[in-house]
Amino acid sequence: MGGDLINPSGSTLQLTGSGAVSIGGITTNSGTITKSATGNTTFTGIVTNALTGTINQSATSGTMTFDAAAGQANLGTINQTSGGNIVFSGALNNSGSILQSNTGTGTLGVTGVLTNSGTITKSGTGAFTFTATGATNSSAGTITNGNATGGINFTNSFDNSGALKPTTGPVTVNGIFTNTSTGVVTIGSGTLTLNSTTPSNAGTITSTGLIDINGSTSFTNSGTINITSGTTTISSPTFTNTSAGIFTSAGNVNFDGAIAQAINNNNTSTAIIFKDLVLSGGAFTKTLGGTGKFRISSTGSIEFTTPNTILAAGTAILTLSSDANGSSTVKTLLAGNSITGTVNVERYLTGGDSYSRGYRLLSSPVSVSNSSLILPNLSYIKTLLIYQVPVVPPMDLMLPVTQPYIFTAKT
């Protein structure tokens, strides 16, 4: 079919049969184009799907190909509802809606540059693949994978300034991933996998699923990462939380690189909070650093899952927290595991009411050197203990104000 094709609003073009169809020239669709044909259909010219336009790929097989190198524009709706594939050989500028229904088993591929300011939703099992460098999801765009089978895959770089939602299924970026300051990534039970050299986050990432960060050089967070549950694995040699970065985890964070890893927090006002910090990857050292602090939450733990892994905790930048909900712990060490440096350990004690008063015995599980002897030095307990001494002691204590409230002993 040669010449330009104009399908006006209210009109329907039905493509049926099993033979191949080629449509040349410029196609402008304001109505409906439906491909139920099992043969291949190719649009060799530029296609513009207008705001009122709908293109349906409802065939059980065959491919609908948009082949113009100059690219295509979708302002309307493109539906994929069965086993037929959709291919954009050139660039795709989408400000409309691209929807794969839950019955869609065909694939969608874009070999040119994707620019999305509309919605791209995968609810079926067919994979979506974007292969060109420079894919972007603008602040108005939304990309969602709602099916655990079949992924949304970016072969090269991808900048997200809008909403990226691996709500149920996986999203994988093999090029450089940048989540800009307006980007919001919401991970449900799905997976976000970042395989680039230097992934970065300046926006917001919230996860109840799985994040797998395999940056071969570094991973930088200058935005907000909130892991409400699930697991996050980081194998990058360097993780840096900048002075503006917020990193909080109520899930599991595993630094699993088979390499020495630097874990840096440069936010001096907000500590990085881990619930369950896992260290693995073999006989390598994971080093805490930066100008900020780190905390293990009161219901969390530090766990080594491979022998000979070492945590270099620095000097008083790591705290094992304690509050009314519990006290964080260090799980059983395997052969060759150790934590080096100085670690702050909190212990919460209930007080205030008369029934909560009584003697508390505090002891140190580690020793510090004193000349040639190794003795427990408990002076830091008295120095760092947060307590209140009443101006007038309660009547039920019957003690003078000069009565000591803290004793230290060495045996």
C-alpha positions as CSV (number, residue, x, y, z in Angstrom):
1,M,0.0,0.0,0.0
2,G,1.7,3.2,-1.2
3,G,1.1,6.9,-0.5
4,D,0.0,8.5,2.8
5,L,-2.6,7.0,5.0
6,I,-5.1,9.2,6.9
7,N,-7.5,7.5,9.2
8,P,-9.9,10.1,10.6
9,S,-11.6,10.2,13.9
10,G,-14.5,7.7,14.0
11,S,-13.1,5.5,11.2
12,T,-11.8,2.0,11.6
13,L,-9.1,0.3,9.6
14,Q,-9.2,-3.5,10.1
15,L,-6.2,-5.6,9.1
16,T,-7.1,-9.2,8.7
17,G,-5.8,-12.4,7.0
18,S,-2.5,-14.2,7.1
19,G,-0.5,-12.4,4.5
20,A,2.1,-9.7,5.0
21,V,1.0,-6.0,4.7
22,S,3.3,-3.1,4.0
23,I,2.0,0.5,4.4
24,G,4.3,3.2,3.0
25,G,4.1,7.0,3.2
26,I,3.1,9.0,6.3
27,T,0.3,7.5,8.5
28,T,-1.9,9.8,10.6
29,N,-4.4,7.9,12.7
30,S,-7.2,9.7,14.6
31,G,-9.5,6.7,14.5
32,T,-8.9,3.0,15.1
33,I,-6.5,0.7,13.5
34,T,-6.8,-3.0,14.5
35,K,-4.5,-5.8,13.5
36,S,-6.1,-9.2,13.9
37,A,-4.1,-10.6,11.0
38,T,-1.6,-13.3,11.8
39,G,0.8,-12.1,9.2
40,N,3.2,-9.2,9.7
41,T,2.2,-5.6,9.2
42,T,4.9,-3.0,8.5
43,F,4.5,0.8,8.5
44,T,7.5,2.0,6.6
45,G,6.8,5.7,6.9
46,I,6.4,8.0,9.9
47,V,3.3,7.2,12.0
48,T,1.5,9.7,14.2
49,N,-1.2,8.3,16.4
50,A,-3.2,11.3,17.3
51,L,-4.9,12.1,20.7
52,T,-8.1,10.4,19.6
53,G,-6.3,7.5,17.9
54,T,-6.2,3.9,18.9
55,I,-3.9,1.2,17.5
56,N,-4.7,-2.4,18.5
57,Q,-2.4,-5.4,18.2
58,S,-4.9,-8.1,18.9
59,A,-3.5,-10.9,16.6
60,T,-2.4,-14.2,18.2
61,S,0.9,-14.0,16.2
62,G,2.7,-11.9,13.7
63,T,4.5,-8.5,14.3
64,M,3.3,-5.0,13.9
65,T,6.4,-3.0,12.9
66,F,6.8,0.8,12.8
67,D,9.9,1.1,10.7
68,A,10.6,4.7,10.1
69,A,14.1,5.7,11.2
70,A,12.8,9.2,11.8
71,G,10.7,7.8,14.6
72,Q,7.0,7.6,15.6
73,A,4.8,9.7,17.9
74,N,2.0,8.3,20.0
75,L,-0.4,10.8,21.5
76,G,-3.3,8.3,21.7
77,T,-3.5,4.7,22.8
78,I,-1.7,1.6,21.6
79,N,-3.0,-1.7,23.0
80,Q,-1.4,-5.2,22.9
81,T,-3.9,-7.9,23.9
82,S,-2.7,-11.2,22.6
83,G,0.4,-13.0,21.3
84,G,1.3,-10.6,18.5
85,N,4.5,-8.5,18.8
86,I,5.0,-4.7,18.4
87,V,8.3,-3.3,17.2
88,F,9.4,0.3,16.9
89,S,12.5,0.3,14.7
90,G,13.1,4.1,15.2
91,A,12.7,6.5,18.0
92,L,9.4,6.5,20.0
93,N,8.0,9.7,21.5
94,N,5.1,8.6,23.7
95,S,2.8,11.1,25.3
96,G,-0.2,8.8,25.2
97,S,-0.8,5.3,26.5
98,I,0.9,2.0,25.6
99,L,-0.9,-0.8,27.4
100,Q,-0.3,-4.5,27.4
101,S,-3.4,-6.2,28.9
102,N,-3.2,-9.2,31.2
103,T,-3.9,-11.4,28.2
104,G,-0.9,-10.0,26.3
105,T,1.8,-12.5,25.7
106,G,3.6,-10.8,22.8
107,T,6.6,-8.6,23.2
108,L,7.2,-4.9,22.7
109,G,10.5,-3.7,21.4
110,V,11.9,-0.2,20.8
111,T,15.2,-0.1,19.1
112,G,15.3,3.7,18.8
113,V,15.4,6.2,21.6
114,L,12.4,6.2,23.9
115,T,11.0,9.5,25.2
116,N,8.1,8.9,27.5
117,S,5.8,11.6,28.9
118,G,2.7,9.3,28.9
119,T,2.0,5.9,30.4
120,I,3.6,2.6,29.5
121,T,2.0,-0.3,31.4
122,K,2.9,-4.0,31.1
123,S,0.2,-6.3,32.6
124,G,0.7,-9.4,30.5
125,T,3.6,-11.8,30.3
126,G,5.4,-10.5,27.2
127,A,8.6,-8.6,27.7
128,F,9.2,-4.9,26.9
129,T,12.7,-4.1,25.7
130,F,14.2,-0.7,25.0
131,T,17.7,-1.0,23.4
132,A,18.9,2.4,22.5
133,T,21.1,4.7,24.6
134,G,19.3,7.7,26.1
135,A,15.9,6.4,27.1
136,T,14.0,8.9,29.2
137,N,10.9,8.9,31.4
138,S,10.0,12.6,31.9
139,S,8.4,14.0,35.0
140,A,4.9,13.5,33.5
141,G,5.7,9.8,32.5
142,T,4.8,6.6,34.2
143,I,6.3,3.2,33.4
144,T,4.8,0.2,35.2
145,N,5.4,-3.6,35.2
146,G,2.5,-5.3,36.8
147,N,3.3,-8.9,35.9
148,A,5.9,-11.1,37.5
149,T,6.5,-12.9,34.2
150,G,8.4,-11.0,31.6
151,G,10.4,-7.9,32.4
152,I,10.8,-4.3,31.3
153,N,14.4,-4.2,30.1
154,F,16.6,-1.2,29.2
155,T,19.7,-2.4,27.4
156,N,21.5,0.9,27.7
157,S,21.2,4.1,29.7
158,F,17.9,5.2,31.2
159,D,17.1,8.5,33.0
160,N,14.0,8.5,35.1
161,S,12.4,11.8,36.1
162,G,8.8,10.5,36.5
163,A,7.2,7.4,38.0
164,L,8.9,4.0,37.6
165,K,6.9,1.2,39.1
166,P,8.1,-2.4,39.3
167,T,4.9,-3.1,41.2
168,T,4.9,-6.9,40.5
169,G,7.4,-7.6,37.8
170,P,11.1,-6.9,37.2
171,V,12.7,-3.8,35.7
172,T,16.3,-4.2,34.6
173,V,18.7,-1.4,33.5
174,N,21.9,-2.6,31.9
175,G,23.2,0.9,31.1
176,I,23.7,3.9,33.4
177,F,20.6,4.5,35.5
178,T,19.9,8.0,36.8
179,N,16.9,8.7,39.0
180,T,16.7,12.5,38.9
181,S,15.4,14.8,41.6
182,T,11.8,14.4,40.4
183,G,12.1,10.7,39.8
184,V,10.0,8.4,42.0
185,V,10.7,4.6,42.0
186,T,8.1,2.5,43.8
187,I,9.0,-1.2,44.1
188,G,6.2,-3.5,45.2
189,S,6.8,-7.2,45.0
190,G,8.8,-6.7,41.8
191,T,12.5,-6.3,41.3
192,L,14.7,-3.3,40.2
193,T,18.1,-4.5,38.9
194,L,20.8,-2.0,38.1
195,N,23.8,-3.4,36.2
196,S,25.5,-0.2,35.1
197,T,28.8,1.2,36.1
198,T,27.6,4.2,38.1
199,P,23.9,4.1,39.0
200,S,22.7,7.1,41.0
201,N,19.6,8.3,42.8
202,A,18.7,12.0,43.4
203,G,15.0,11.4,43.8
204,T,13.0,8.9,45.8
205,I,13.2,5.1,45.9
206,T,10.7,3.2,48.1
207,S,10.8,-0.6,48.2
208,T,9.0,-3.6,49.6
209,G,10.5,-5.9,47.1
210,L,14.0,-6.6,45.8
211,I,16.7,-4.1,44.7
212,D,19.8,-5.5,43.1
213,I,22.6,-2.9,42.5
214,N,25.5,-4.3,40.6
215,G,27.3,-1.0,39.7
216,S,30.9,-2.0,38.7
217,T,32.3,1.3,40.0
218,S,29.9,3.1,42.4
219,F,26.4,3.7,43.6
220,T,25.6,7.2,44.8
221,N,22.5,8.4,46.7
222,S,21.8,12.1,47.0
223,G,18.0,11.6,47.4
224,T,15.9,9.4,49.6
225,I,15.9,5.6,49.8
226,N,13.4,4.0,52.0
227,I,13.4,0.2,52.2
228,T,10.3,-0.6,54.1
229,S,10.7,-4.4,53.7
230,G,12.3,-6.8,51.3
231,T,16.0,-7.2,50.4
232,T,18.5,-4.8,48.8
233,T,21.8,-6.1,47.6
234,I,24.7,-3.8,46.7
235,S,27.9,-5.2,45.1
236,S,29.3,-1.9,43.9
237,P,32.9,-1.2,45.2
238,T,31.8,2.1,46.6
239,F,28.5,3.2,48.0
240,T,28.2,6.9,48.9
241,N,25.3,8.6,50.7
242,T,26.0,12.3,50.1
243,S,25.4,15.2,52.5
244,A,21.8,15.4,51.1
245,G,21.1,11.7,51.0
246,I,18.7,9.8,53.3
247,F,19.0,6.1,53.5
248,T,16.7,4.1,55.9
249,S,16.0,0.4,55.8
250,A,13.5,-1.6,57.7
251,G,14.4,-4.6,55.5
252,N,17.5,-6.5,54.7
253,V,20.6,-4.7,53.1
254,N,23.3,-7.0,51.9
255,F,26.7,-5.7,50.8
256,D,27.5,-8.8,48.8
257,G,30.3,-7.8,46.4
258,A,33.2,-10.3,46.0
259,I,35.5,-7.3,46.5
260,A,36.4,-4.8,49.2
261,Q,33.6,-2.4,49.6
262,A,33.5,1.2,50.9
263,I,30.3,2.2,52.5
264,N,30.2,6.0,53.0
265,N,27.8,8.3,54.7
266,N,28.5,12.0,54.3
267,N,25.2,13.2,55.8
268,T,26.4,14.6,59.1
269,S,22.9,15.3,60.4
270,T,21.1,12.0,59.6
271,A,22.6,8.5,60.2
272,I,22.1,5.7,57.7
273,I,19.8,3.2,59.4
274,F,20.0,-0.5,58.7
275,K,17.6,-3.0,60.2
276,D,19.4,-6.1,59.1
277,L,22.8,-5.4,57.8
278,V,24.2,-8.5,56.0
279,L,27.9,-8.7,54.9
280,S,29.0,-11.4,52.4
281,G,31.1,-12.0,49.3
282,G,34.0,-13.9,50.8
283,A,37.4,-12.8,52.3
284,F,37.0,-9.1,51.8
285,T,36.7,-6.1,54.0
286,K,33.6,-3.9,54.1
287,T,34.6,-0.4,55.4
288,L,32.3,2.1,57.0
289,G,33.4,5.7,56.3
290,G,32.5,9.3,55.6
291,T,31.6,12.1,57.9
292,G,28.3,10.8,59.0
293,K,27.1,8.0,61.2
294,F,25.5,4.5,60.9
295,R,22.9,2.8,63.1
296,I,21.5,-0.7,63.4
297,S,17.9,-0.4,64.5
298,S,16.8,-1.7,67.8
299,T,15.0,-4.7,66.3
300,G,17.8,-5.4,63.7
301,S,21.2,-7.2,63.5
302,I,24.5,-7.5,61.8
303,E,25.0,-10.8,60.1
304,F,28.0,-12.4,58.2
305,T,26.9,-15.0,55.8
306,T,30.3,-15.9,54.3
307,P,33.5,-16.8,56.2
308,N,36.5,-14.4,56.4
309,T,34.4,-11.3,55.7
310,I,35.4,-8.3,57.9
311,L,33.5,-5.2,58.9
312,A,35.9,-2.3,59.5
313,A,33.6,-0.1,61.6
314,G,35.8,2.9,62.0
315,T,35.9,5.0,65.2
316,A,32.5,5.5,67.0
317,I,30.5,5.9,63.8
318,L,28.5,2.7,64.1
319,T,25.9,2.4,66.9
320,L,23.9,-0.7,67.9
321,S,20.6,0.8,69.0
322,S,18.4,0.0,71.9
323,D,15.0,1.3,72.8
324,A,11.7,0.1,74.2
325,N,11.3,-2.2,71.2
326,G,14.5,-4.2,71.8
327,S,18.2,-4.1,71.3
328,S,20.2,-4.8,68.1
329,T,22.5,-7.8,68.0
330,V,25.4,-9.3,66.2
331,K,24.6,-12.7,65.0
332,T,27.0,-15.7,65.3
333,L,30.3,-15.1,63.6
334,L,31.6,-17.6,61.1
335,A,35.3,-18.5,60.8
336,G,37.4,-15.5,60.1
337,N,34.6,-12.9,60.6
338,S,35.4,-9.9,62.7
339,I,34.2,-6.3,63.5
340,T,37.1,-3.9,63.9
341,G,37.2,-0.4,65.3
342,T,35.1,1.2,68.0
343,V,31.3,0.5,68.1
344,N,28.8,2.2,70.3
345,V,26.4,-0.1,72.0
346,E,23.2,1.2,73.6
347,R,21.1,-0.5,76.3
348,Y,17.7,0.7,77.1
349,L,16.4,0.4,80.7
350,T,12.9,1.1,81.8
351,G,12.6,3.7,84.6
352,G,10.4,6.4,85.9
353,D,7.7,4.5,87.8
354,S,8.4,3.1,91.3
355,Y,8.0,-0.5,90.1
356,S,10.7,0.1,87.5
357,R,13.3,1.2,90.0
358,G,16.0,-1.1,91.1
359,Y,19.6,-2.1,90.5
360,R,20.8,-2.7,86.9
361,L,24.0,-4.6,86.2
362,L,25.8,-3.3,83.1
363,S,28.9,-5.1,81.8
364,S,31.1,-4.9,78.8
365,P,31.3,-7.9,76.4
366,V,34.7,-6.7,75.2
367,S,38.0,-5.6,76.8
368,V,40.4,-2.8,76.1
369,S,44.1,-2.7,76.7
370,N,45.5,-1.3,80.0
371,S,49.3,-1.4,80.1
372,S,50.3,-5.0,79.8
373,L,47.0,-6.3,81.2
374,I,43.7,-6.8,79.4
375,L,41.0,-5.4,81.7
376,P,37.4,-4.3,81.1
377,N,37.2,-0.6,81.2
378,L,33.8,0.4,82.2
379,S,34.3,4.1,82.7
380,Y,32.6,4.9,79.4
381,I,29.3,3.6,80.8
382,K,29.3,6.3,83.5
383,T,30.5,8.9,81.0
384,L,27.9,8.1,78.3
385,L,24.9,7.0,80.3
386,I,21.9,9.2,79.9
387,Y,20.1,9.5,83.2
388,Q,18.3,11.9,85.5
389,V,19.2,12.7,89.1
390,P,16.3,14.3,90.9
391,V,16.9,17.5,92.9
392,V,14.9,16.0,95.7
393,P,15.0,12.2,95.8
394,P,11.6,10.4,95.8
395,M,10.3,9.7,99.3
396,D,10.2,6.0,98.6
397,L,14.0,5.9,98.1
398,M,14.7,7.5,101.5
399,L,18.2,8.4,100.3
400,P,20.1,11.7,100.7
401,V,20.8,13.7,97.6
402,T,24.5,12.8,97.9
403,Q,23.8,9.1,97.6
404,P,25.5,7.8,94.4
405,Y,23.2,6.7,91.6
406,I,25.9,4.9,89.5
407,F,28.6,2.6,90.8
408,T,31.5,1.2,88.7
409,A,33.5,-1.8,89.7
410,K,36.5,-3.8,88.4
411,T,37.2,-7.3,89.5
